[in-house]
Amino acid sequence: MKWDECVPELLEHLGEMGLVAMVKIDGERERKPWTVVVSGQRLPGEAFRVDGHSLEDCLRHLVAALHERFPDELALS
């Protein structure tokens, strides 16, 4: 899977699922400058947060975690 090609589709799909996603790059952090957070009403009182060395690394972990939570709704893996 080419992550650079699927990121817009993934973010759109998360929105369709009623989730909120944030992608952040913190150039001042030396370790794991990328952060991806997903929250929303479908995750009451919790959020998925992944910090990593690359956006691809964060998205791989995020998709795996969300696929466990929503196996029938998250087609991307």
Secondary structure, DSSP 8 states (H G I E B T S, - for coil): --HHHHHHHHHHHHHHTTEEEEEEE-TT-SS--EEEEEEETTSTT--EEEEESSHHHHHHHHHHHHHHHSTTT----
